[in-house]
Amino acid sequence: TFICLLGGGGRHHIVWIRGITTCSLAYGRSQWQLPVMTVPGSPGTHGVRLGPRVHLETGLLPLLLGAPMGACLTFDLKEVNSTQILSAMLSYVWPKDRPDLRARVVLSLGLLAGAKMTNVTVPFMFKYAVDELNQMSGHMLNLSDAPSTVATMATAVLIGYGASRACSSLFNELRNAVFGKVAQSSIRRIAKNVFLHLHNLDLGFHLSRQTGALSKAIDRGTRGISFVLSALVFNLGPTIFEMGLVSAILYYKCGGHFAAVAVGTLSMYAAFTILVTQWRTRFRIEMNKADNEAGNAAIDSLLNYETVKYFNNEKYEAERYDNYLKTYESSSLKTTSTLALLNFGQSAIFSVGLTGIMVLASKGIMAGTMTVGDLVMVNGLLFQLSLPLNFLGTVYRETRQALIDMHTLFTLLSVDPKIKRDLAPMLAVEPQDATIRFEDVYFEYMDGQKVLTGVSFDVPAGKKVAIVGGSGSGKSTIVRLLFRFYEPQQGNIYIGGQNIRDVSLDSLRRALGVVPQDAVLFHNTIYYNLQYGNLNASREDVYQVARLAGLHDAILKMPHGYDTQVGERGLKLSGGEKQRVAIARAILKQPPILLYDEATSSLDSITEENILNSMKEMVKDRTSMFIAHRLSTIVDADEIIVLSQGKVAERGSHQALVAMPGGLYADLWNTQNSKMLSSNGAGAGEELPAERINPKEEERKKLQEEIVNSVKGCGNCTC
């Protein structure tokens, strides 16, 4: 039994043979054998773990499939074809809510029709002028006889010839000016929708994507939209119409032979262009892929600038980047050489057709059935088509490429968020009602790797509850589940008595303030990053939370104060300063519930003590949850929940837990505090002889004493 797991069409698919533990991932001529696994959260659905060597050639797939080893593909990619892309674009070009833009489209089409009509009259004006001049006597061309010359039919026709060319150009330029606002508005709206959609996608998508490749795909896609809009509306369609009109004129004015040669030439030209362009498409795809990989490698390396410096790997990074550029160079050369072949073939076909038409016209003149003006008209009609024909080849090539680029953009829009944002009631919760309840919650990131197993606990309104445990016990996962970055496979989570599945995401996340373990800042000013917690906050409010976080005085000492740029990801600030900015903006949000995920992990003991004292005021009468590794920061919690292997192992106050003999919390407490008093090789409570204490050991002992002294004694243990 073959089950299609990825893709609704096209050439890419994954199949699974029931009862066999590997599947075949195929794309074109490439194929991989991959292990089958159950997709987390979707019983009965199977997927694959993807390794770094799995690279596909086009579309969105490299963005999702270029994931780290062990990443799980759980996205449903809908196949988006060119017709769907053009249909989606039409809704932006002809928006129902913008009558002004629709009026511009109508006016642009009117100007286009005017330009084409005047364009076709130009060769006829030239024909009539030549025929008139051919019939007149030579003296009428004498400059001394200017008045009579001006009055001649030939001169009037020549003036009409010039006016037609000028009007055609005027109509085209006016059309471009009128339609420009429509094109730019469409690009802006599509780009905004894609950007917003990316923010609405699940955390799992963003953990598996490649930022550089995604950025380039969006950039190329938006540029492709601009080209396709102008090409299809004002170049491709009108040129095809003009080709048909010219063929009809030749048939009516000159006969079937002329029309047959013209149609044959145009058909051969179009067929050659399409066939060669389709053949060349794979080289453009390879070039795009190499461009994506080079951009991703450059961004990844620059983001990890410090790591590169730590290991002295600048030359290695440059060589790695150059290898991608070599691949791009090779693909680019193939594209350029095949373009030269295409251009030569197009020119040769058109030249043969033009020669045939001119030979027929010459025979007609010799036979007396045609005039010299007819020859000029035929020549003018064909030459008038030569420019749009040459451009038609370019338009077709670039339209194909633009559709490939736009395919990625619109496929991104087809990725459905796992966490649905359907219309749902608002979460109505006040600080006095802000309870948290986990009810038999099970969660796993990947199949078979359980993180939470039947976790249940309650956080009363206005209380401070701490969650502790070893690495990988699921502490930070609880914060992610509260924010609905993920859905639990089983169980329910309630805030203020309301199931978070049944309320809108916007209202849920407004009710939660979080200080993450890794505080990442925007490449902007300190003030911008602080105010980000509440965009409507006044400057004085921002100053106040900075004081509470112990940051105000340090900011004033900086060269530009609150207008100091923090650098990309906040690299110009120390770890402690970044953490304090994160704390301050969470306070500024004024949510009913505050979540601290290792909020003081980057601070020294003195700053930590000051911030902990400030936090007591911040969380007063407010529900708060502290995810902690350093137990000294949560000794005053109303309740401490100890996680072990995804389960609640112990719970109670600090005093009760440390008094529990052989308890997990007591062991953690003793490990972090009591055992730090033991010196190298010395028993508990023993002092090293003074002569054996070197300066480093003395400094270490002082640090131990400082840590222990910062802990408030509970009276129930030896510390």
C-alpha positions, 0 to 999 in steps of 0.5 A, a space after each residue: 500500500 502506497 501512501 502519499 505523505 507530502 505534496 498534492 501534485 507535481 513531481 515531489 512526493 513521499 511514499 511509505 510501504 506499510 510494514 516497512 520501516 523506510 520510505 522513499 523520498 523522490 524528486 525528479 531524478 533524485 531519491 532518498 531512503 529515509 526512516 519512517 516515524 509517527 508524526 507527533 500529535 497525529 495518530 496514524 499519520 507517518 512522516 520522516 526525519 530529515 538529514 542535512 544531505 536531503 536537498 531538493 531542487 526548487 520551491 519551498 521544499 529546500 526551506 523546510 527539508 534543509 532542517 537539522 538532523 532529527 528534525 521532523 517534517 509535520 507540515 502539509 504542503 499544498 501544491 500551488 500551480 501557476 494558475 492558482 498563483 495568477 488567480 491569487 494575484 488577480 485578487 490583489 490587482 482588482 481588490 474589492 475594497 479599493 475602488 480607486 485601484 480598480 479605476 486605475 486598472 480600467 484607465 490603464 487598459 484604455 490607455 493600452 488599447 489607445 497605444 496599440 491602435 495608434 501603433 498599428 496605424 504607423 506603417 499605414 501612414 508610412 505607406 500612404 506617404 511613400 505612395 503619394 511621393 512616388 506619384 508626385 513629380 520631382 519638383 514638388 520636393 523642391 524646398 523653394 516650393 514650400 507652401 505647395 509642399 505643405 499642402 500636399 497629401 504626402 506631407 499631411 500623411 507624414 505629419 500623421 505618421 509622426 503624430 501616431 508615433 508620438 501618441 503611441 509613446 504618450 499612451 504607453 508612458 501614461 499607462 505606466 504612470 497610472 498602473 504604477 500605484 496598482 503594482 506597488 500596492 499589490 506588492 506591498 499587500 502580498 508582502 505584508 500578508 506573507 510576513 504576517 502569515 510567517 509570524 502566525 506559523 507554529 514555532 516548529 516551522 521557525 525552528 526548522 526553517 533556514 533564515 537566509 534561504 527564506 529571506 531570499 525566497 521572499 525577496 525574489 518572490 516580491 520582485 517577481 510579482 512586479 515583473 509578472 504584473 507588468 509583463 502579463 497585463 501590458 506586454 505578453 497579452 497586448 503583444 499576442 493581440 498585436 501579432 494576431 492583428 498584424 496577421 489579419 491585416 496582411 491577409 486582408 491587404 496582401 493575401 494568404 501567402 503573406 499571412 501564412 509566412 507571418 503566422 509560420 514565422 511567429 509560430 516557429 519563434 514562439 515554439 522555439 522560445 518556449 522549448 528552449 526556455 523550458 530546457 533552460 529552466 533547470 539551470 535557473 533553478 540550480 542557480 537559485 538553489 546555489 544562491 539560496 545556499 550561499 546566502 544562508 551560509 553567509 548569514 549563518 556565519 555572520 550571525 555566529 561571528 563570535 563563535 567563528 572568532 573563538 575558534 579562529 575559523 575565518 578562512 574556513 568560513 570564507 572557503 565554505 562560502 566560496 564553494 557555494 559561490 563556485 556552484 552559483 558561478 557554474 550555474 550562472 555560466 550555463 544560464 548565460 551561454 544558453 541565453 546566447 543560444 536562445 537569442 541567436 535562434 530567435 534572431 535567425 527565425 525572425 530574419 528568415 521570416 522577414 526575408 520571405 515576406 520581403 521577397 513576396 512583396 518584391 514579386 508583387 511590385 514587379 507583377 504590378 499587384 503591389 506598390 512600393 508603399 505596400 512593401 514599406 508597410 509590410 516591412 514596417 508591420 514586421 519590424 514593428 513586431 520585432 521589438 515586442 517579439 524580442 521582448 516577448 522572449 525575454 518576458 516569457 523567460 522572466 515570467 517563467 522564472 518569476 513564477 518559480 520565485 513566486 511559487 515559494 512565496 505563495 506556497 508559504 501562504 498555503 502552509 496551515 498553522 497547526 495552532 488554528 486562529 479561528 474566531 474564538 472568544 476573548 480570554 477575560 482574566 483579571 489579576 485576582 482571577 488569574 489562575 493556572 491549571 495543568 490537567 493530565 498534560 502529555 507532550 512530546 516534541 518527537 515520537 517516542 521522546 516524551 517530555 511531559 507525562 501526565 503533568 497536573 498542578 494548580 497555580 492560585 491567583 496572586 501566588 508565586 509558584 516555582 518549577 524546578 528540575 534537571 535539564 530536559 525535565 520539561 520546565 521550559 516546555 510548560 512556558 511554550 505550552 502556556 503560550 500555545 506555541 505547541 498543543 499537548 497531545 493529551 490533557 488540558 490547560 486552563 487560565 482563569 478557568 478557561 481552556 486556552 484551546 477555546 480562546 483567541 491566541 491574541 487575548 491569551 498572549 496578552 494575558 501572559 508576560 514572559 522573561 525568556 532564558 535567552 533574551 534576544 533584542 531587536 537591532 534598534 535602540 535600548 528605548 525601542 526594545 524596552 517599549 516593545 513590551 507595551 507600544 503605548 507606554 509613555 517615556 516615563 513608564 519606560 524609565 520606571 521599569 528600567 529603574 525596577 530592573 536596575 538598568 536606568 543608571 547603567 543606560 544613562 552612562 552610555 554615550 547616547 543613553 536610551 537612544 544607544 543602539 544595541 546591535 544585532 540580537 543585542 550583541 553590544 550589551 552584556 548578558 546581564 544587561 540583555 536579561 534586565 531589558 527582557 525583565 523590564 519590558 515584561 513588567 511594562 506589559 502589565 499582564 495578569 500572569 508573569 512567567 520567568 524562565 531563568 530570568 536571572 541566569 546571566 546576572 551576578 549575585 549582587 545584581 540578582 539580589 537587587 532584581 529579586 527584591 524588585 521582583 517582589 514588588 513586581 509580582 505582588 498580587 500578581 500570579 507568577 511562575 518561576 522556571 528556575 535552576 538556581 534554587 536560591 532564587 525561589 526559596 520564597 515561592 508559595 509553592 515549588 513544583 519539582 519535575 523529574 522525567 516529565 512528571 511532578 515528583 514533589 511539590 510544597 514550600 521550600 521549608 517542607 521540601 528541604 526537610 524531606 529526607 532523600 527528596 529530589 529537591 533536598 538533593 538539588 539544594 544540597 548539591 548547589 549549596 552545602 557541597 560547595 563548602 567542601 574543598 578539594 580533598 577536604 571533608 565537610 566542615 574541614 579547613 585546609 591548612 593556611 600554607 596549602 591555600 593558594 590565591 586561586 583557592 582562596 578566591 574560590 572559597 570567598 566566592 562560595 561564601 558569597 553564594 551561600 550568604 546570599 541564600 536566606 536560611 530557612 532554619 530547617 537544614 544545616 545551611 
